[in-house]
Amino acid sequence: MKFIKPILAASTALTVPMAAEAAQVSIETKMANYGGEDAYLAFYITDASGNYVRHVWVASGKTRWWDHLRNWYSATGGSSSEIAGLSGASVGSGRTLKISLEIEDALVNAGYQIRVDSAVEHMADIPAEIAVDLDTTNAGQSVSGRGLIASFSFDM
Amino acid sequence: MFRVLHRWAGILAALILTIVSLTGFILSLFPLLTTDRTSTRLDAGALVAAVQDTLPGVQQISVDLNGVVTAMSFGDSGLTQVVIDPASGVSLGPVTTSALELWFENLHRSLFLSDAGQMTVLIASVAMILLTLSGLSLAARRLGGWKNLFIRERGNGPDALHLKIARIAWVGIVISSLTGVWMGLATLGWIPDPNPLASLPTETSAAVHLPADQLSGLTSIVGDEIRSITLPREGMSGQAYEIETDAGSGFIDPATGEVLTWVDRSFWSRAMDIVHLLHTGQGASFLGVILGVMSLSIPVLSGTGILVWLRGSEASKGLPKTKPEQADVIILVGSEGGTTWRFARAFANTLISVGKKVHVTSMNSVAPARYKNAASIVVFAATYGDGDAPENASEFIGKIEKLQVAPQTPLSILGFGDSSYPNFCAFADEVANMAKAKGWEPIEGLHKVDCQDLKTFSEFGMAYATAHELALEDPAALLETQSTKSLYLVEKQLFGEDAQAPIAILRFARPKLSLVERLMRRGFANYQAGDLLHFVPEGATSPRSYSLASQSKDGFVEICVRKVHGGLSSTQLCNLEVGDKIEAYTTINANFHAPQSKSPLILIGAGAGIGALAGVIRANTSKNEAHVFFGMRSRSDGIPYKQDFTEWENKGFLSSLTLALSRSQKPRYVQNAMIEEADKLRDLIERGAHVMICGSREMGEGVRAALDQILAPLQLNVSLLEKEGRYAVDVF
């Protein structure tokens, strides 16, 4: 497993001048009733073999615990320039998080995945709890997680 | 400065700290209940292999700081968590997350207020540290230096309780709050707390995975050091075991068992481990409970601390408003609490009642230049701790020393203190010496009031009146009667009714007490035999005092009264019938308390003086050797406490009772009986006995002479006993 940056650089280069070539994606994540503290979630895009490409969203304001979002943290180091404000509050047991943001067209239907690392204090850290191909065919399809996330779907 | 800091930090933090400490105590119990104390634990390889049998598809094994091992598998059915036996890897049942523990933990660290709450708790914890440090230095001052910090503290009341608890609990409080602050700062990111994170391996072996118990990288990790193991995820390539141990973290190849990457635990992470252990007791559950119990003292310390403060702030109410320029008499008060102000008010009122204008203020406010009309300056100086100046008198000596010429106004000094502390009235002495050096001598000499003793206060009043040629009322009579209580007579025994001077034992029900009185241990909440009951008879203005023959624990108020022919108070008391009530209050008479040591007691009394001594015997539940010499007129009148003495002798409270009857076939006074028992008394005195005498003044003098005679062969005398605090007299 190897994390590489070139594609990120390429995608940024694409994004900035041609913001119009981006799709509005809404992501809905429903947490299971695991009955613990609020969950921390990190959403990010990887290539097919799991190499980190780009940050999408981190749900948790407290940087102290970010290292529990194992794969995402290894790639980003929690760097604020990487996260660029794309963050929000943690998500309680049984609650649903809805986010809506732009993802470059270049990443859609091109073999990239959207992944979610999750963590709950005193319970579990689950790297890549969700790993779904970023394909239009998967849009609107609900997948279940492996423990903390009850269901995950994206739409565009 | 320390006192101001201690007070305000304390009041602000009291409520929050009460919540934090109570929840902290409760949380400290969880590790004790949940800790896994298995000593022979499987190594990491064997554990993984065993857990894979127990829970197929296991993804993560973690060991919490209480040593509890849990295994998690993620899958289509969601998250499955089981508790694992560290010795065998078999399941001990599903994980039950304690919602209760989480609830308390949330309340404890953030009051359910998230970040704002966490900050509040953090600030309160810092306040707690300041409180402990300022409190310790106050305690050292009060007890006469750091070396005395753990000497025995007498006294009751909220201040003494505060001190008694704090000087034991401070260690735990400091540890818990310092570590708590550390953890709080780490949460805020002000102290680094990095978990060891090894870099992800770039390449893993393509060979077939071996069973975990054949991987050297895993089997070399002993069971005690495992913190977590994340297994390689099936269906994904390039995966490895990620392990975290006490030493650090790394990745281990699932085919070769090789350590692929490794990072040591950093200094900050190790420091946090220790801090976390001390704070939570997770990993040291017994230590945790000890610290938890110590933190329970915080609510009590908050309560008693606030009571002490409230008592002090009541002090300066109701003073005359005369300006210093107009005043005939200036009264300067140096006092920590309210009591000395009470005496100052009484003294002011005595002067006001003869038409004097009086200005009362703190010693620090002294301003001789403004005392244009003053004919007298009176200093009421209490002593704090080991001879220190009270807070409101700390600048007094400096201000006077700075004067070029001492004030021409005559000076009077009255010291207040407690002779059970070292350096009794030392601050008053210091003020007097400084004044003398300035040629400003107190005109009546230095008078000292021990434990609010009224007699010495009256004596000062008389000396002052003589020196200033004033016809003053006894200032002790003008002390605000400390809110009298109604006492109902429940039992009355009369002895020698036909004789000229009958004796009555009067037992009153203990009055109902308010919560504040009970908390402050004031008045009828806290009295002992030998303390004084004050009763203002009808037709009189000043109270008459009687020695108490019971203690608050007995649940009744008892006095022994001799009916004096024509005596206003004793006649009214002796005429009371069961069900009648009187208005009365108590004051402490510390000079006439039974010693707290195990030394033998010699109790000598005559007539009504037997009351206080009987009270001392009744309270002698620790069965110290106690010998009573009791003088009465004749047996035919009946002997007060006759049956009680028999009962107390049977219980071991009383060692011997020697009766001296002055009108019998073999007439003798109590001092004659003492001479007859001289050998026994000498033996007792040599063994450290304390002597307590209660009765008429003449009897007191007779007993003193007799005892001097008895002690002469030992090269001892009563004065020497008095110096050692072994001779207490209460005569009337």
Chai-1 contact restraints between the chains, C-beta under 6 A:
chainA,res_idxA,chainB,res_idxB,connection_type,confidence,min_distance_angstrom,max_distance_angstrom,comment,restraint_id
A,M1,B,G238,contact,1.0,0.0,6.0,A-B,restraint_1
A,K2,B,T202,contact,1.0,0.0,6.0,A-B,restraint_2
A,A32,B,G78,contact,1.0,0.0,6.0,A-B,restraint_3
A,G36,B,T97,contact,1.0,0.0,6.0,A-B,restraint_4
A,R64,B,T187,contact,1.0,0.0,6.0,A-B,restraint_5
A,R64,B,G189,contact,1.0,0.0,6.0,A-B,restraint_6
A,D67,B,N195,contact,1.0,0.0,6.0,A-B,restraint_7
A,D67,B,L197,contact,1.0,0.0,6.0,A-B,restraint_8
A,S74,B,L200,contact,1.0,0.0,6.0,A-B,restraint_9
A,A124,B,M72,contact,1.0,0.0,6.0,A-B,restraint_10
A,I126,B,F74,contact,1.0,0.0,6.0,A-B,restraint_11
A,R146,B,F74,contact,1.0,0.0,6.0,A-B,restraint_12
A,G147,B,F74,contact,1.0,0.0,6.0,A-B,restraint_13
A,G147,B,G78,contact,1.0,0.0,6.0,A-B,restraint_14
A,G147,B,L79,contact,1.0,0.0,6.0,A-B,restraint_15
